[in-house]
């Protein structure tokens, strides 16, 4: 998965423009909640990232960390 796709997916669930997100954005501070995290987990698992889970994403909710996990 590309960096751009991760950013697009996160921006979509947050309802913001991609330009509002930076790699150091704390996604919980940006409004991401557990329901939206789970929707991203399901989307990314369906895309072939079976190792992605809620505790991993919620434990480090910084966009750059998620990009590294999904690269």
C-alpha positions as CSV (number, residue, x, y, z in Angstrom):
1,X,0.0,0.0,0.0
2,X,1.3,3.4,-0.9
3,X,1.8,6.3,1.5
4,X,-0.7,8.3,-0.6
5,X,-3.4,5.5,-0.2
6,X,-3.0,5.5,3.6
7,X,-3.3,9.2,3.8
8,X,-6.4,9.2,1.5
9,X,-8.1,6.4,3.5
10,X,-7.5,8.3,6.8
11,X,-8.6,11.6,5.4
12,X,-11.8,10.0,4.0
13,X,-12.8,8.5,7.4
14,X,-12.0,11.8,9.1
15,X,-13.9,13.8,6.5
16,X,-11.0,16.2,5.9
17,X,-8.8,17.1,3.0
18,X,-5.6,15.2,2.6
19,X,-3.7,18.5,2.9
20,X,-4.8,18.8,6.5
21,X,-2.8,15.7,7.5
22,X,0.9,15.4,8.1
23,X,3.1,12.5,9.0
24,X,3.3,13.8,12.6
25,X,-0.5,14.2,12.9
26,X,-1.9,12.5,16.0
27,X,-5.0,11.0,14.6
28,X,-6.9,10.8,17.9
29,X,-6.4,14.5,18.3
30,X,-7.6,14.9,14.7
31,X,-10.9,13.3,15.6
32,X,-10.3,9.6,14.8
33,X,-12.3,7.3,17.1
34,X,-12.4,3.6,17.7
35,X,-15.2,2.9,15.2
36,X,-13.3,4.7,12.4
37,X,-10.1,2.8,13.4
38,X,-11.9,-0.5,13.1
39,X,-13.3,0.5,9.7
40,X,-9.7,1.2,8.5
41,X,-8.5,-2.1,10.0
42,X,-11.2,-4.0,8.0
43,X,-10.4,-2.1,4.8
44,X,-6.7,-2.7,5.1
45,X,-7.2,-6.4,6.1
46,X,-9.3,-6.8,3.0
47,X,-6.5,-5.2,1.0
48,X,-4.1,-7.9,2.2
49,X,-2.7,-6.5,5.4
50,X,-3.9,-9.4,7.7
51,X,-1.4,-8.4,10.4
52,X,-3.0,-5.0,11.0
53,X,-5.2,-4.9,14.1
54,X,-6.9,-2.3,16.4
55,X,-4.4,-2.5,19.3
56,X,-1.5,-1.9,16.9
57,X,-3.1,1.2,15.3
58,X,-4.6,2.6,18.5
59,X,-1.3,2.1,20.4
60,X,0.5,4.5,18.1
61,X,-2.1,6.8,16.4
62,X,0.4,8.9,14.5
63,X,-0.1,9.0,10.7
64,X,3.6,8.4,9.9
65,X,3.6,5.3,12.1
66,X,0.7,3.9,10.3
67,X,2.3,4.6,6.9
68,X,5.4,2.6,8.1
69,X,3.3,-0.3,9.2
70,X,1.4,-0.5,5.9
71,X,4.4,0.1,3.6
